[in-house]
Amino acid sequence: MSLLKDLTINRPDIFSRHSLELSFKLLRHREPALALEVQNILAGKTSDAPKARTLPPHLSRHCEFFMVAVDPVVVGQIISSLTLVGRNIIEQKDVRPSRKAIILSLLEEWMGLVEWMISESEQSFAQA
């Protein structure tokens, strides 16, 4: 297993290109502003997180993993919108089980990020 893959397992703030692209596709019609936030992560641009590391555009096109450093409120909005999209998918009559599993996995990934953000914030607060 590569070091980068190990990081993705241990770092909830690192998402795969696939997860971000799927999030973008699911959000773009319902919440275009949130989809733009996700697209900016893929482009190596982050505006809401001052400590975020960004990549030059020519490098971000070749990355398979991205550090997601956006405002926790934005992450909450993404989770909320993906929950509604997921509910619509799951309620469809003939939806494939794999499609349900994918949306649930994607939601778990975003929820893991916000839980990690809260934990990091609490640790920073306790050290202050």
C-alpha positions as a Markdown table, in Angstrom:
| # | Residue | x | y | z |
|---|---|---|---|---|
| 1 | Met | 0.0 | 0.0 | 0.0 |
| 2 | Ser | 1.4 | 3.4 | -0.9 |
| 3 | Leu | 2.1 | 6.2 | 1.6 |
| 4 | Leu | -0.6 | 8.3 | -0.1 |
| 5 | Lys | -3.2 | 5.6 | 0.2 |
| 6 | Asp | -2.2 | 5.3 | 3.9 |
| 7 | Leu | -2.8 | 9.0 | 4.3 |
| 8 | Thr | -6.3 | 8.8 | 2.8 |
| 9 | Ile | -7.2 | 6.1 | 5.3 |
| 10 | Asn | -5.9 | 8.1 | 8.2 |
| 11 | Arg | -6.9 | 11.6 | 7.1 |
| 12 | Pro | -10.6 | 12.4 | 6.7 |
| 13 | Asp | -9.6 | 15.7 | 5.1 |
| 14 | Ile | -8.1 | 13.9 | 2.1 |
| 15 | Phe | -10.7 | 12.9 | -0.6 |
| 16 | Ser | -10.2 | 11.0 | -3.8 |
| 17 | Arg | -10.8 | 12.6 | -7.2 |
| 18 | His | -13.7 | 10.1 | -7.7 |
| 19 | Ser | -15.4 | 11.2 | -4.4 |
| 20 | Leu | -15.1 | 14.9 | -5.3 |
| 21 | Glu | -16.3 | 14.4 | -8.9 |
| 22 | Leu | -19.3 | 12.4 | -7.7 |
| 23 | Ser | -20.1 | 15.0 | -5.1 |
| 24 | Phe | -19.9 | 17.7 | -7.8 |
| 25 | Lys | -22.2 | 15.8 | -10.2 |
| 26 | Leu | -24.8 | 15.1 | -7.4 |
| 27 | Leu | -24.8 | 18.8 | -6.3 |
| 28 | Arg | -24.5 | 20.8 | -9.5 |
| 29 | His | -28.2 | 20.9 | -10.3 |
| 30 | Arg | -29.6 | 21.2 | -6.8 |
| 31 | Glu | -26.9 | 23.4 | -5.2 |
| 32 | Pro | -24.7 | 25.1 | -7.8 |
| 33 | Ala | -22.8 | 27.2 | -5.3 |
| 34 | Leu | -21.8 | 24.0 | -3.3 |
| 35 | Ala | -20.9 | 22.3 | -6.5 |
| 36 | Leu | -18.6 | 25.2 | -7.3 |
| 37 | Glu | -16.9 | 24.7 | -3.9 |
| 38 | Val | -16.2 | 21.1 | -4.7 |
| 39 | Gln | -15.0 | 22.0 | -8.2 |
| 40 | Asn | -12.6 | 24.5 | -6.6 |
| 41 | Ile | -11.1 | 21.8 | -4.5 |
| 42 | Leu | -10.6 | 19.7 | -7.6 |
| 43 | Ala | -9.0 | 22.8 | -9.3 |
| 44 | Gly | -6.6 | 23.3 | -6.3 |
| 45 | Lys | -8.4 | 26.5 | -5.1 |
| 46 | Thr | -9.7 | 27.0 | -1.6 |
| 47 | Ser | -11.1 | 30.3 | -0.5 |
| 48 | Asp | -12.6 | 29.7 | 3.0 |
| 49 | Ala | -9.7 | 28.0 | 4.7 |
| 50 | Pro | -6.7 | 30.2 | 5.4 |
| 51 | Lys | -4.4 | 27.4 | 6.3 |
| 52 | Ala | -5.3 | 25.3 | 3.2 |
| 53 | Arg | -2.6 | 24.1 | 0.9 |
| 54 | Thr | -3.5 | 24.8 | -2.7 |
| 55 | Leu | -1.9 | 23.4 | -5.8 |
| 56 | Pro | -1.1 | 25.2 | -9.0 |
| 57 | Pro | -3.8 | 24.3 | -11.7 |
| 58 | His | -1.3 | 22.4 | -13.9 |
| 59 | Leu | -0.6 | 20.1 | -11.0 |
| 60 | Ser | -4.2 | 19.6 | -9.7 |
| 61 | Arg | -5.2 | 18.0 | -13.0 |
| 62 | His | -2.9 | 15.1 | -12.3 |
| 63 | Cys | -3.7 | 14.5 | -8.6 |
| 64 | Glu | -5.9 | 11.6 | -7.5 |
| 65 | Phe | -6.2 | 12.8 | -3.9 |
| 66 | Phe | -7.1 | 16.3 | -2.6 |
| 67 | Met | -7.0 | 18.0 | 0.8 |
| 68 | Val | -10.5 | 19.3 | 1.5 |
| 69 | Ala | -10.0 | 22.5 | 3.5 |
| 70 | Val | -13.3 | 24.4 | 3.4 |
| 71 | Asp | -15.4 | 26.0 | 6.1 |
| 72 | Pro | -17.2 | 23.5 | 8.3 |
| 73 | Val | -20.4 | 25.3 | 7.6 |
| 74 | Val | -19.9 | 24.5 | 3.9 |
| 75 | Val | -19.2 | 20.9 | 4.7 |
| 76 | Gly | -22.5 | 20.8 | 6.7 |
| 77 | Gln | -24.4 | 22.2 | 3.7 |
| 78 | Ile | -22.8 | 19.6 | 1.4 |
| 79 | Ile | -23.9 | 16.8 | 3.8 |
| 80 | Ser | -27.4 | 18.2 | 4.0 |
| 81 | Ser | -27.8 | 18.5 | 0.2 |
| 82 | Leu | -26.2 | 15.1 | -0.5 |
| 83 | Thr | -28.6 | 13.6 | 2.1 |
| 84 | Leu | -31.6 | 15.0 | 0.2 |
| 85 | Val | -30.2 | 13.7 | -3.1 |
| 86 | Gly | -29.4 | 10.4 | -1.5 |
| 87 | Arg | -32.9 | 10.1 | -0.1 |
| 88 | Asn | -34.3 | 10.7 | -3.6 |
| 89 | Ile | -32.0 | 8.0 | -5.1 |
| 90 | Ile | -32.8 | 5.5 | -2.3 |
| 91 | Glu | -36.6 | 6.0 | -2.7 |
| 92 | Gln | -36.6 | 5.2 | -6.4 |
| 93 | Lys | -38.4 | 1.9 | -7.1 |
| 94 | Asp | -35.8 | 0.0 | -9.0 |
| 95 | Val | -32.5 | 1.5 | -7.7 |
| 96 | Arg | -29.6 | -0.9 | -7.8 |
| 97 | Pro | -28.1 | -1.8 | -4.3 |
| 98 | Ser | -24.7 | -0.6 | -5.6 |
| 99 | Arg | -26.0 | 2.9 | -6.2 |
| 100 | Lys | -27.4 | 3.0 | -2.6 |
| 101 | Ala | -24.0 | 1.8 | -1.3 |
| 102 | Ile | -22.2 | 4.5 | -3.3 |
| 103 | Ile | -24.3 | 7.4 | -2.0 |
| 104 | Leu | -24.1 | 6.1 | 1.6 |
| 105 | Ser | -20.3 | 5.8 | 1.3 |
| 106 | Leu | -20.0 | 9.3 | 0.0 |
| 107 | Leu | -22.1 | 10.7 | 2.8 |
| 108 | Glu | -20.0 | 8.8 | 5.4 |
| 109 | Glu | -16.9 | 10.3 | 3.9 |
| 110 | Trp | -18.3 | 13.9 | 4.2 |
| 111 | Met | -19.6 | 13.2 | 7.7 |
| 112 | Gly | -16.2 | 11.8 | 8.7 |
| 113 | Leu | -14.6 | 15.1 | 7.6 |
| 114 | Val | -17.0 | 17.2 | 9.7 |
| 115 | Glu | -16.5 | 15.0 | 12.7 |
| 116 | Trp | -12.7 | 15.3 | 12.3 |
| 117 | Met | -13.0 | 19.1 | 11.9 |
| 118 | Ile | -15.0 | 19.2 | 15.2 |
| 119 | Ser | -12.4 | 17.1 | 16.9 |
| 120 | Glu | -9.5 | 19.2 | 15.6 |
| 121 | Ser | -11.3 | 22.4 | 16.8 |
| 122 | Glu | -11.9 | 21.0 | 20.2 |
| 123 | Gln | -8.2 | 20.0 | 20.5 |
| 124 | Ser | -7.1 | 23.5 | 19.5 |
| 125 | Phe | -9.5 | 25.0 | 21.9 |
| 126 | Ala | -8.3 | 22.8 | 24.8 |
| 127 | Gln | -4.7 | 23.7 | 24.1 |
| 128 | Ala | -5.4 | 27.4 | 24.1 |
